[in-house]
Amino acid sequence: ETGVTQTPRHLVMGMTNKKSLKCEQHLGHNAMYWYKQSAKKPLELMFVYNFKEQTENNSVPSRFSPECPNSSHLFLHLHTLQPEDSALYLCASSPLKGQNNNEQFFGPGTRLTVL
Amino acid sequence: AQSVTQLGSHVSVSEGALVLLRCNYSSSVPPYLFWYVQYPNKGLQLLLKYTSAATLVKGINGFEAEFKKSETSFHLTKPSAHMSDAAEYFCAVRAGGKLIFGQGTELSVKP
């Protein structure tokens, strides 16, 4: 285990549903990330949070809404998604300072299917 | 801008054979480079990283990688493949506090 947990592990939702993905890290890190992993595509960085502040949004559609209430928790709120949003959503965390500040620790991901 | 290219989206080897997964990078500054592994239905796990110390980096599960500045490469190797090595492998370079990933190489191991 990497110290990063994600729930749920699997999610099936309709295009009109609203759901949320949750990520929690127990590593004392100050940076958290959301990635999208689609089949046959490189990992796409979606959002970056440093000390609870969003520092990067890679032109992600507004139907994805992140929330970072504290340095240990990260959410991704989903609404009116499209079938092409079906993918594995990975959360990661990293320290901002110190020897391992370059390394990101990943959760197991949430497999999302949009019908 | 920093980037990585992984040559070969799929590599197949026999059990006990050498594993070689290729990664070339582009970076305007001394790079920090990583190899991650992803087993089916799992997240990414760090195999090893290069952070400007020794050019030959040893990682977990018998993997190692050599940083070659002249070739802008950071290829991943393992002398003898095991069935449990079957997974997808990602090379990444650190860029401005983020990780830029390659497209991944799927490794298959035949008995």
gemmi code that builds the backbone of each chain (N, CA, C; Angstrom):
import gemmi

chains = {
    "A": [
        ("GLU", (0.837, -1.216, 0.000), (0.000, 0.000, 0.000), (0.866, 1.258, 0.000)),
        ("THR", (0.412, 2.274, -0.711), (1.220, 3.488, -0.868), (0.889, 4.545, 0.159)),
        ("GLY", (-0.175, 4.364, 0.929), (-0.605, 5.393, 1.859), (-1.611, 6.352, 1.256)),
        ("VAL", (-2.031, 6.078, 0.026), (-3.052, 6.897, -0.630), (-4.240, 5.986, -0.946)),
        ("THR", (-5.392, 6.340, -0.429), (-6.581, 5.520, -0.656), (-7.593, 6.287, -1.499)),
        ("GLN", (-8.341, 5.542, -2.285), (-9.377, 6.152, -3.121), (-10.671, 5.347, -2.997)),
        ("THR", (-11.768, 6.076, -2.920), (-13.085, 5.450, -2.910), (-14.040, 6.231, -3.790)),
        ("PRO", (-14.983, 5.553, -4.440), (-15.054, 4.098, -4.550), (-13.998, 3.566, -5.518)),
        ("ARG", (-13.818, 2.273, -5.574), (-12.871, 1.713, -6.543), (-13.507, 1.585, -7.923)),
        ("HIS", (-14.811, 1.396, -7.930), (-15.547, 1.292, -9.186), (-16.813, 2.139, -9.068)),
        ("LEU", (-17.171, 2.792, -10.176), (-18.363, 3.630, -10.181), (-18.985, 3.600, -11.559)),
        ("VAL", (-20.273, 3.307, -11.588), (-21.036, 3.379, -12.839), (-22.100, 4.442, -12.643)),
        ("MET", (-22.168, 5.380, -13.554), (-23.143, 6.451, -13.415), (-23.730, 6.846, -14.762)),
        ("GLY", (-24.936, 7.364, -14.694), (-25.576, 7.876, -15.887), (-25.151, 9.304, -16.137)),
        ("MET", (-25.454, 9.806, -17.310), (-24.992, 11.133, -17.686), (-25.651, 12.238, -16.880)),
        ("THR", (-26.767, 11.936, -16.249), (-27.455, 12.983, -15.470), (-27.148, 12.896, -13.973)),
        ("ASN", (-26.383, 11.899, -13.589), (-26.077, 11.728, -12.163), (-25.061, 12.738, -11.663)),
        ("LYS", (-25.024, 12.870, -10.345), (-23.953, 13.602, -9.666), (-23.295, 12.658, -8.677)),
        ("LYS", (-21.992, 12.531, -8.758), (-21.257, 11.657, -7.858), (-19.948, 12.348, -7.484)),
        ("SER", (-19.286, 11.794, -6.467), (-17.995, 12.332, -6.048), (-16.997, 11.206, -5.838)),
        ("LEU", (-15.760, 11.474, -6.231), (-14.646, 10.578, -5.949), (-13.871, 11.168, -4.769)),
        ("LYS", (-13.382, 10.264, -3.932), (-12.652, 10.710, -2.746), (-11.248, 10.133, -2.739)),
        ("CYS", (-10.318, 10.953, -2.297), (-8.930, 10.530, -2.148), (-8.442, 10.985, -0.773)),
        ("GLU", (-7.715, 10.118, -0.110), (-7.174, 10.450, 1.211), (-5.735, 9.952, 1.286)),
        ("GLN", (-4.863, 10.804, 1.774), (-3.473, 10.377, 1.951), (-3.060, 10.493, 3.416)),
        ("HIS", (-2.300, 9.490, 3.850), (-1.887, 9.383, 5.251), (-0.381, 9.556, 5.369)),
        ("LEU", (0.181, 10.371, 4.487), (1.640, 10.488, 4.391), (2.151, 11.846, 4.845)),
        ("GLY", (1.254, 12.718, 5.226), (1.685, 14.051, 5.642), (2.127, 14.933, 4.487)),
        ("HIS", (1.702, 14.616, 3.284), (2.097, 15.397, 2.103), (1.271, 16.670, 1.987)),
        ("ASN", (1.822, 17.609, 1.208), (1.134, 18.888, 1.042), (0.645, 19.153, -0.375)),
        ("ALA", (0.941, 18.264, -1.284), (0.482, 18.429, -2.656), (-0.345, 17.214, -3.049)),
        ("MET", (-1.439, 17.454, -3.777), (-2.295, 16.368, -4.243), (-2.691, 16.611, -5.682)),
        ("TYR", (-2.943, 15.528, -6.392), (-3.131, 15.580, -7.839), (-4.287, 14.663, -8.262)),
        ("TRP", (-4.976, 15.074, -9.307), (-5.911, 14.184, -10.004), (-5.387, 13.951, -11.410)),
        ("TYR", (-5.381, 12.659, -11.812), (-5.019, 12.270, -13.163), (-6.170, 11.479, -13.779)),
        ("LYS", (-6.248, 11.560, -15.102), (-7.173, 10.724, -15.847), (-6.344, 9.767, -16.709)),
        ("GLN", (-6.696, 8.479, -16.629), (-5.998, 7.489, -17.441), (-7.014, 6.782, -18.330)),
        ("SER", (-6.969, 7.105, -19.619), (-7.840, 6.456, -20.593), (-7.041, 5.395, -21.322)),
        ("ALA", (-7.753, 4.450, -21.882), (-7.102, 3.356, -22.603), (-6.262, 3.917, -23.748)),
        ("LYS", (-5.051, 3.405, -23.880), (-4.157, 3.740, -24.992), (-3.758, 5.216, -25.037)),
        ("LYS", (-3.858, 5.912, -23.919), (-3.451, 7.319, -23.866), (-2.508, 7.523, -22.693)),
        ("PRO", (-1.622, 8.517, -22.787), (-0.774, 8.844, -21.630), (-1.627, 9.368, -20.470)),
        ("LEU", (-1.075, 9.288, -19.297), (-1.772, 9.871, -18.146), (-1.947, 11.366, -18.359)),
        ("GLU", (-3.134, 11.843, -18.058), (-3.422, 13.264, -18.212), (-3.560, 13.891, -16.838)),
        ("LEU", (-2.695, 14.843, -16.548), (-2.835, 15.584, -15.308), (-4.037, 16.503, -15.410)),
        ("MET", (-4.912, 16.441, -14.405), (-6.123, 17.270, -14.426), (-5.967, 18.481, -13.514)),
        ("PHE", (-5.694, 18.213, -12.236), (-5.627, 19.289, -11.244), (-4.462, 19.053, -10.294)),
        ("VAL", (-3.931, 20.178, -9.777), (-2.891, 20.118, -8.757), (-3.286, 21.037, -7.619)),
        ("TYR", (-3.133, 20.551, -6.398), (-3.354, 21.360, -5.198), (-2.086, 21.370, -4.368)),
        ("ASN", (-1.685, 22.551, -3.938), (-0.564, 22.721, -3.012), (-1.093, 23.438, -1.775)),
        ("PHE", (-0.925, 22.835, -0.614), (-1.433, 23.423, 0.627), (-2.889, 23.878, 0.462)),
        ("LYS", (-3.711, 22.997, -0.085), (-5.154, 23.189, -0.256), (-5.515, 24.197, -1.341)),
        ("GLU", (-4.548, 24.823, -1.972), (-4.847, 25.794, -3.007), (-4.629, 25.170, -4.386)),
        ("GLN", (-5.590, 25.394, -5.274), (-5.436, 24.848, -6.617), (-4.386, 25.646, -7.365)),
        ("THR", (-3.381, 24.951, -7.855), (-2.312, 25.629, -8.579), (-2.294, 25.273, -10.056)),
        ("GLU", (-3.096, 24.295, -10.439), (-3.112, 23.934, -11.847), (-4.452, 23.309, -12.213)),
        ("ASN", (-4.959, 23.747, -13.359), (-6.161, 23.182, -13.965), (-5.835, 23.053, -15.440)),
        ("ASN", (-5.666, 21.837, -15.892), (-5.223, 21.630, -17.272), (-6.401, 21.621, -18.236)),
        ("SER", (-7.088, 22.743, -18.293), (-8.204, 22.900, -19.233), (-9.225, 21.778, -19.091)),
        ("VAL", (-9.529, 21.466, -17.853), (-10.487, 20.388, -17.583), (-11.911, 20.933, -17.699)),
        ("PRO", (-12.818, 20.216, -18.348), (-14.209, 20.702, -18.457), (-14.836, 20.930, -17.091)),
        ("SER", (-15.748, 21.874, -17.044), (-16.345, 22.270, -15.761), (-17.238, 21.192, -15.155)),
        ("ARG", (-17.543, 20.148, -15.903), (-18.330, 19.062, -15.316), (-17.506, 18.270, -14.295)),
        ("PHE", (-16.195, 18.540, -14.237), (-15.318, 18.012, -13.195), (-14.989, 19.159, -12.252)),
        ("SER", (-15.298, 18.984, -10.969), (-15.083, 20.053, -10.005), (-14.302, 19.509, -8.816)),
        ("PRO", (-13.045, 19.934, -8.647), (-12.256, 19.410, -7.535), (-12.509, 20.206, -6.258)),
        ("GLU", (-12.208, 19.540, -5.159), (-12.310, 20.195, -3.852), (-11.227, 19.636, -2.951)),
        ("CYS", (-10.532, 20.526, -2.253), (-9.467, 20.091, -1.350), (-9.665, 20.788, -0.002)),
        ("PRO", (-10.436, 20.194, 0.893), (-10.739, 20.842, 2.172), (-9.546, 20.916, 3.121)),
        ("ASN", (-8.602, 20.000, 2.975), (-7.375, 20.021, 3.784), (-6.302, 19.240, 3.033)),
        ("SER", (-5.110, 19.249, 3.556), (-3.997, 18.643, 2.816), (-4.095, 17.130, 2.714)),
        ("SER", (-4.996, 16.521, 3.468), (-5.095, 15.061, 3.461), (-6.208, 14.534, 2.564)),
        ("HIS", (-7.120, 15.401, 2.164), (-8.292, 14.953, 1.419), (-8.456, 15.722, 0.122)),
        ("LEU", (-8.862, 14.974, -0.890), (-9.113, 15.567, -2.199), (-10.340, 14.892, -2.790)),
        ("PHE", (-11.232, 15.719, -3.331), (-12.445, 15.187, -3.937), (-12.498, 15.600, -5.403)),
        ("LEU", (-13.227, 14.810, -6.166), (-13.533, 15.188, -7.544), (-15.035, 14.994, -7.728)),
        ("HIS", (-15.734, 16.124, -7.821), (-17.186, 16.095, -7.977), (-17.525, 16.008, -9.463)),
        ("LEU", (-18.439, 15.110, -9.767), (-18.773, 14.814, -11.158), (-20.246, 15.119, -11.419)),
        ("HIS", (-20.536, 15.788, -12.518), (-21.947, 16.007, -12.884), (-22.080, 16.156, -14.381)),
        ("THR", (-23.161, 15.627, -14.891), (-23.487, 15.627, -16.322), (-22.294, 15.178, -17.165)),
        ("LEU", (-21.736, 14.028, -16.807), (-20.588, 13.522, -17.549), (-21.009, 12.925, -18.884)),
        ("GLN", (-20.012, 12.697, -19.732), (-20.200, 12.112, -21.044), (-19.568, 10.716, -21.082)),
        ("PRO", (-20.019, 9.874, -21.981), (-19.407, 8.524, -22.058), (-17.897, 8.564, -22.241)),
        ("GLU", (-17.390, 9.576, -22.938), (-15.928, 9.641, -23.158), (-15.161, 9.988, -21.881)),
        ("ASP", (-15.876, 10.299, -20.814), (-15.229, 10.541, -19.524), (-14.944, 9.238, -18.788)),
        ("SER", (-15.413, 8.141, -19.320), (-15.121, 6.839, -18.717), (-13.615, 6.608, -18.752)),
        ("ALA", (-13.052, 6.299, -17.591), (-11.599, 6.157, -17.487), (-11.256, 5.719, -16.072)),
        ("LEU", (-9.972, 5.535, -15.840), (-9.461, 5.315, -14.493), (-8.979, 6.662, -13.968)),
        ("TYR", (-9.486, 7.077, -12.836), (-9.095, 8.354, -12.242), (-8.171, 8.071, -11.072)),
        ("LEU", (-6.972, 8.600, -11.199), (-5.924, 8.343, -10.213), (-5.656, 9.594, -9.396)),
        ("CYS", (-5.506, 9.384, -8.118), (-5.101, 10.448, -7.201), (-3.651, 10.193, -6.799)),
        ("ALA", (-2.909, 11.244, -6.586), (-1.531, 11.119, -6.125), (-1.233, 12.223, -5.131)),
        ("SER", (-0.198, 12.012, -4.326), (0.245, 13.057, -3.407), (1.768, 13.089, -3.393)),
        ("SER", (2.314, 14.210, -2.968), (3.756, 14.334, -2.828), (4.072, 15.391, -1.787)),
        ("PRO", (5.242, 15.262, -1.139), (5.676, 16.331, -0.244), (6.170, 17.500, -1.085)),
        ("LEU", (6.130, 18.696, -0.560), (6.632, 19.837, -1.325), (8.090, 20.113, -1.058)),
        ("LYS", (8.593, 19.621, 0.075), (9.980, 19.871, 0.407), (10.612, 18.576, 0.888)),
        ("GLY", (11.937, 18.564, 0.890), (12.610, 17.398, 1.424), (13.148, 16.495, 0.325)),
        ("GLN", (13.775, 15.462, 0.716), (14.485, 14.587, -0.212), (13.584, 13.956, -1.253)),
        ("ASN", (12.361, 13.632, -0.871), (11.474, 12.930, -1.786), (10.471, 13.846, -2.450)),
        ("ASN", (10.814, 15.147, -2.567), (9.786, 16.055, -3.060), (9.480, 15.871, -4.530)),
        ("ASN", (10.270, 15.066, -5.222), (9.972, 14.830, -6.618), (9.052, 13.647, -6.837)),
        ("GLU", (8.896, 12.818, -5.830), (8.192, 11.554, -6.018), (6.713, 11.706, -5.702)),
        ("GLN", (5.883, 11.152, -6.541), (4.452, 11.131, -6.292), (4.028, 9.713, -5.913)),
        ("PHE", (3.133, 9.660, -4.946), (2.593, 8.393, -4.473), (1.152, 8.289, -4.962)),
        ("PHE", (0.835, 7.179, -5.607), (-0.461, 7.044, -6.257), (-1.409, 6.146, -5.467)),
        ("GLY", (-2.679, 6.497, -5.542), (-3.719, 5.617, -5.058), (-4.056, 4.565, -6.103)),
        ("PRO", (-4.949, 3.629, -5.772), (-5.286, 2.539, -6.696), (-6.215, 2.949, -7.821)),
        ("GLY", (-6.825, 4.125, -7.694), (-7.686, 4.600, -8.762), (-9.150, 4.248, -8.574)),
        ("THR", (-9.988, 5.016, -9.245), (-11.429, 4.738, -9.351), (-11.735, 4.486, -10.812)),
        ("ARG", (-12.262, 3.308, -11.093), (-12.662, 2.980, -12.465), (-14.069, 3.516, -12.687)),
        ("LEU", (-14.181, 4.534, -13.519), (-15.460, 5.206, -13.770), (-16.015, 4.792, -15.126)),
        ("THR", (-17.277, 4.405, -15.128), (-17.981, 4.102, -16.372), (-19.207, 4.994, -16.451)),
        ("VAL", (-19.309, 5.743, -17.540), (-20.449, 6.643, -17.752), (-21.336, 6.055, -18.847)),
        ("LEU", (-22.568, 5.795, -18.495), (-23.486, 5.167, -19.456), (-24.318, 6.205, -20.188)),
    ],
    "B": [
        ("ALA", (10.711, 22.643, -23.331), (9.790, 21.960, -22.436), (10.230, 20.502, -22.275)),
        ("GLN", (9.974, 20.003, -21.070), (10.364, 18.621, -20.800), (9.354, 17.651, -21.374)),
        ("SER", (9.846, 16.506, -21.841), (8.964, 15.464, -22.347), (9.688, 14.132, -22.283)),
        ("VAL", (8.928, 13.052, -22.391), (9.521, 11.719, -22.472), (8.855, 10.953, -23.589)),
        ("THR", (9.625, 10.078, -24.210), (9.129, 9.205, -25.260), (9.512, 7.778, -24.920)),
        ("GLN", (8.538, 6.914, -24.880), (8.808, 5.499, -24.653), (8.687, 4.781, -25.993)),
        ("LEU", (9.741, 4.111, -26.366), (9.777, 3.430, -27.652), (9.175, 2.044, -27.509)),
        ("GLY", (8.077, 1.834, -28.203), (7.412, 0.538, -28.137), (6.283, 0.556, -27.134)),
        ("SER", (5.071, 0.441, -27.606), (3.932, 0.418, -26.685), (3.739, -0.959, -26.078)),
        ("HIS", (4.360, -1.969, -26.698), (4.240, -3.321, -26.193), (5.540, -4.078, -26.411)),
        ("VAL", (6.015, -4.717, -25.342), (7.213, -5.541, -25.409), (6.877, -6.919, -24.849)),
        ("SER", (7.322, -7.948, -25.554), (7.074, -9.313, -25.104), (8.404, -10.037, -24.950)),
        ("VAL", (8.612, -10.687, -23.819), (9.834, -11.444, -23.579), (9.465, -12.799, -23.000)),
        ("SER", (10.382, -13.718, -23.066), (10.203, -15.016, -22.439), (10.680, -14.961, -20.995)),
        ("GLU", (10.102, -15.780, -20.179), (10.522, -15.849, -18.776), (12.012, -16.191, -18.730)),
        ("GLY", (12.745, -15.432, -17.922), (14.182, -15.638, -17.811), (15.001, -14.798, -18.761)),
        ("ALA", (14.374, -14.163, -19.727), (15.097, -13.329, -20.693), (15.287, -11.921, -20.158)),
        ("LEU", (16.191, -11.208, -20.831), (16.455, -9.823, -20.464), (15.252, -8.935, -20.788)),
        ("VAL", (14.955, -8.033, -19.880), (13.928, -7.029, -20.123), (14.615, -5.692, -20.407)),
        ("LEU", (14.217, -5.055, -21.503), (14.732, -3.730, -21.842), (13.569, -2.865, -22.294)),
        ("LEU", (13.266, -1.849, -21.518), (12.207, -0.902, -21.869), (12.857, 0.459, -22.070)),
        ("ARG", (12.577, 1.060, -23.200), (13.306, 2.263, -23.601), (12.563, 3.551, -23.271)),
        ("CYS", (13.344, 4.517, -22.840), (12.791, 5.834, -22.527), (13.815, 6.885, -22.927)),
        ("ASN", (13.383, 7.844, -23.711), (14.211, 9.003, -24.035), (13.516, 10.256, -23.536)),
        ("TYR", (14.302, 11.179, -23.075), (13.724, 12.381, -22.487), (14.227, 13.618, -23.212)),
        ("SER", (13.483, 14.677, -23.003), (13.884, 15.988, -23.489), (13.754, 16.956, -22.322)),
        ("SER", (14.849, 17.615, -21.996), (14.808, 18.517, -20.858), (15.848, 19.610, -21.025)),
        ("SER", (15.467, 20.817, -20.723), (16.391, 21.953, -20.827), (17.206, 22.152, -19.561)),
        ("VAL", (16.874, 21.420, -18.533), (17.601, 21.478, -17.267), (17.953, 20.058, -16.865)),
        ("PRO", (18.913, 19.885, -15.929), (19.187, 18.512, -15.463), (17.900, 17.857, -14.999)),
        ("PRO", (17.598, 16.713, -15.558), (16.285, 16.120, -15.298), (16.236, 15.272, -14.041)),
        ("TYR", (15.045, 15.195, -13.492), (14.725, 14.155, -12.525), (13.829, 13.153, -13.267)),
        ("LEU", (14.228, 11.900, -13.274), (13.543, 10.887, -14.077), (13.052, 9.749, -13.203)),
        ("PHE", (11.942, 9.162, -13.618), (11.283, 8.133, -12.827), (10.812, 7.002, -13.740)),
        ("TRP", (10.757, 5.830, -13.167), (10.028, 4.720, -13.762), (8.982, 4.253, -12.750)),
        ("TYR", (7.752, 4.140, -13.261), (6.647, 3.614, -12.470), (6.126, 2.343, -13.128)),
        ("VAL", (5.552, 1.469, -12.308), (4.914, 0.257, -12.815), (3.451, 0.256, -12.389)),
        ("GLN", (2.605, -0.239, -13.282), (1.178, -0.344, -12.972), (0.718, -1.761, -13.268)),
        ("TYR", (0.351, -2.477, -12.219), (-0.206, -3.807, -12.390), (-1.697, -3.677, -12.693)),
        ("PRO", (-2.295, -4.694, -13.287), (-3.717, -4.603, -13.659), (-4.598, -4.175, -12.495)),
        ("ASN", (-5.439, -3.206, -12.769), (-6.412, -2.706, -11.793), (-5.766, -2.110, -10.542)),
        ("LYS", (-4.565, -1.599, -10.694), (-3.867, -0.967, -9.578), (-3.406, 0.430, -9.981)),
        ("GLY", (-2.991, 1.192, -8.973), (-2.388, 2.488, -9.247), (-0.930, 2.328, -9.640)),
        ("LEU", (-0.244, 3.438, -9.813), (1.162, 3.413, -10.201), (2.054, 3.273, -8.965)),
        ("GLN", (3.106, 2.486, -9.113), (4.053, 2.249, -8.027), (5.440, 2.635, -8.520)),
        ("LEU", (6.173, 3.383, -7.706), (7.500, 3.807, -8.104), (8.467, 2.622, -8.129)),
        ("LEU", (9.146, 2.458, -9.263), (10.193, 1.431, -9.387), (11.554, 1.999, -8.974)),
        ("LEU", (11.875, 3.163, -9.527), (13.157, 3.795, -9.241), (13.122, 5.236, -9.737)),
        ("LYS", (14.131, 6.002, -9.298), (14.208, 7.389, -9.740), (15.660, 7.829, -9.837)),
        ("TYR", (15.908, 8.749, -10.740), (17.213, 9.370, -10.914), (17.101, 10.828, -10.514)),
        ("THR", (17.965, 11.222, -9.561), (17.914, 12.617, -9.086), (19.301, 13.221, -9.062)),
        ("SER", (20.095, 12.956, -10.078), (21.427, 13.524, -10.322), (22.511, 12.977, -9.411)),
        ("ALA", (22.281, 11.858, -8.778), (23.327, 11.187, -8.007), (23.982, 10.158, -8.950)),
        ("ALA", (24.034, 8.902, -8.575), (24.638, 7.873, -9.413), (23.859, 7.707, -10.710)),
        ("THR", (24.557, 7.482, -11.813), (23.873, 7.342, -13.103), (23.207, 5.980, -13.265)),
        ("LEU", (23.692, 4.987, -12.519), (23.043, 3.683, -12.531), (22.181, 3.580, -11.278)),
        ("VAL", (20.903, 3.467, -11.494), (19.958, 3.493, -10.388), (19.337, 2.114, -10.227)),
        ("LYS", (19.370, 1.615, -9.022), (18.749, 0.321, -8.739), (17.402, 0.548, -8.083)),
        ("GLY", (16.424, -0.254, -8.514), (15.090, -0.112, -7.966), (14.595, -1.394, -7.332)),
        ("ILE", (13.288, -1.459, -7.196), (12.696, -2.643, -6.580), (12.526, -3.756, -7.602)),
        ("ASN", (12.331, -4.957, -7.112), (12.029, -6.121, -7.960), (13.123, -6.430, -8.986)),
        ("GLY", (14.363, -6.048, -8.692), (15.479, -6.385, -9.569), (15.659, -5.485, -10.781)),
        ("PHE", (14.876, -4.422, -10.873), (14.999, -3.494, -11.994), (16.095, -2.459, -11.736)),
        ("GLU", (16.687, -1.997, -12.816), (17.621, -0.891, -12.734), (17.531, -0.067, -14.011)),
        ("ALA", (18.030, 1.149, -13.934), (18.024, 2.028, -15.099), (19.307, 2.842, -15.093)),
        ("GLU", (19.785, 3.160, -16.280), (21.007, 3.936, -16.416), (20.712, 5.256, -17.108)),
        ("PHE", (21.113, 6.330, -16.462), (20.967, 7.659, -17.037), (22.159, 7.922, -17.951)),
        ("LYS", (21.858, 8.202, -19.233), (22.917, 8.513, -20.193), (22.611, 9.877, -20.806)),
        ("LYS", (23.344, 10.860, -20.316), (23.089, 12.223, -20.765), (23.359, 12.377, -22.259)),
        ("SER", (24.429, 11.753, -22.741), (24.799, 11.907, -24.156), (23.736, 11.345, -25.090)),
        ("GLU", (22.988, 10.378, -24.598), (21.942, 9.770, -25.421), (20.551, 10.237, -24.994)),
        ("THR", (20.472, 11.088, -24.011), (19.205, 11.540, -23.406), (18.284, 10.347, -23.178)),
        ("SER", (18.844, 9.309, -22.561), (18.067, 8.088, -22.349), (18.065, 7.679, -20.879)),
        ("PHE", (17.069, 6.910, -20.541), (16.928, 6.376, -19.180), (16.194, 5.041, -19.314)),
        ("HIS", (16.866, 4.086, -19.937), (16.238, 2.794, -20.228), (16.168, 1.919, -18.973)),
        ("LEU", (15.109, 1.167, -18.890), (14.869, 0.275, -17.750), (15.247, -1.149, -18.133)),
        ("THR", (15.981, -1.825, -17.267), (16.387, -3.198, -17.551), (16.195, -4.103, -16.346)),
        ("LYS", (16.091, -5.389, -16.674), (16.085, -6.432, -15.647), (16.718, -7.663, -16.294)),
        ("PRO", (17.709, -8.265, -15.654), (18.439, -9.352, -16.308), (17.572, -10.564, -16.655)),
        ("SER", (16.604, -10.873, -15.805), (15.840, -12.092, -15.997), (14.376, -11.838, -15.677)),
        ("ALA", (13.531, -11.919, -16.694), (12.109, -11.612, -16.506), (11.401, -12.719, -15.738)),
        ("HIS", (10.456, -12.280, -14.937), (9.599, -13.201, -14.191), (8.172, -12.958, -14.612)),
        ("MET", (7.364, -14.001, -14.504), (5.959, -13.867, -14.906), (5.279, -12.696, -14.192)),
        ("SER", (5.675, -12.463, -12.958), (5.040, -11.407, -12.163), (5.436, -9.997, -12.624)),
        ("ASP", (6.370, -9.901, -13.579), (6.765, -8.587, -14.101), (5.788, -8.074, -15.164)),
        ("ALA", (4.870, -8.916, -15.589), (3.902, -8.486, -16.593), (3.068, -7.338, -16.041)),
        ("ALA", (3.150, -6.200, -16.700), (2.495, -4.978, -16.218), (2.727, -3.887, -17.260)),
        ("GLU", (2.240, -2.694, -16.932), (2.530, -1.540, -17.775), (3.546, -0.662, -17.057)),
        ("TYR", (4.497, -0.162, -17.817), (5.600, 0.608, -17.258), (5.599, 2.008, -17.855)),
        ("PHE", (5.763, 2.989, -16.957), (5.729, 4.381, -17.377), (7.025, 5.077, -16.978)),
        ("CYS", (7.590, 5.783, -17.933), (8.721, 6.658, -17.680), (8.173, 8.072, -17.483)),
        ("ALA", (8.800, 8.836, -16.596), (8.309, 10.195, -16.338), (9.476, 11.114, -16.047)),
        ("VAL", (9.298, 12.379, -16.374), (10.282, 13.416, -16.071), (9.603, 14.500, -15.259)),
        ("ARG", (10.326, 15.018, -14.275), (9.763, 16.097, -13.468), (9.930, 17.401, -14.222)),
        ("ALA", (8.845, 18.180, -14.259), (8.855, 19.446, -14.981), (8.042, 20.459, -14.198)),
        ("GLY", (8.734, 21.444, -13.623), (8.024, 22.505, -12.925), (7.139, 22.009, -11.803)),
        ("GLY", (7.598, 21.030, -11.067), (6.817, 20.504, -9.955), (5.811, 19.444, -10.357)),
        ("LYS", (5.675, 19.192, -11.647), (4.752, 18.158, -12.108), (5.550, 17.002, -12.691)),
        ("LEU", (4.872, 15.894, -12.900), (5.456, 14.772, -13.609), (4.836, 14.695, -15.001)),
        ("ILE", (5.703, 14.597, -16.006), (5.245, 14.389, -17.377), (5.508, 12.926, -17.710)),
        ("PHE", (4.446, 12.195, -18.051), (4.564, 10.761, -18.275), (4.678, 10.437, -19.757)),
        ("GLY", (5.390, 9.355, -20.042), (5.359, 8.783, -21.367), (4.065, 8.017, -21.569)),
        ("GLN", (3.905, 7.483, -22.740), (2.639, 6.833, -23.085), (2.533, 5.419, -22.531)),
        ("GLY", (3.618, 4.910, -21.957), (3.573, 3.599, -21.332), (4.000, 2.486, -22.268)),
        ("THR", (4.580, 1.447, -21.682), (4.955, 0.237, -22.404), (4.391, -0.953, -21.648)),
        ("GLU", (3.608, -1.737, -22.351), (3.040, -2.933, -21.737), (4.019, -4.087, -21.918)),
        ("LEU", (4.409, -4.683, -20.813), (5.336, -5.809, -20.842), (4.560, -7.106, -20.661)),
        ("SER", (4.745, -8.023, -21.610), (4.192, -9.369, -21.499), (5.348, -10.342, -21.283)),
        ("VAL", (5.131, -11.348, -20.437), (6.149, -12.350, -20.166), (5.575, -13.719, -20.500)),
        ("LYS", (6.221, -14.397, -21.437), (5.754, -15.706, -21.893), (6.448, -16.811, -21.106)),
        ("PRO", (5.716, -17.859, -20.762), (6.346, -18.967, -20.014), (7.332, -19.738, -20.882)),
    ],
}
model = gemmi.Model(1)
for chain_id, residues in chains.items():
    chain = gemmi.Chain(chain_id)
    for i, (resn, *xyz) in enumerate(residues, 1):
        res = gemmi.Residue()
        res.name, res.seqid = resn, gemmi.SeqId(i, " ")
        for name, pos in zip(("N", "CA", "C"), xyz):
            atom = gemmi.Atom()
            atom.name, atom.element = name, gemmi.Element(name[0])
            atom.pos, atom.b_iso = gemmi.Position(*pos), 0.0
            res.add_atom(atom)
        chain.add_residue(res)
    model.add_chain(chain)
structure = gemmi.Structure()
structure.add_model(model)
structure.setup_entities()
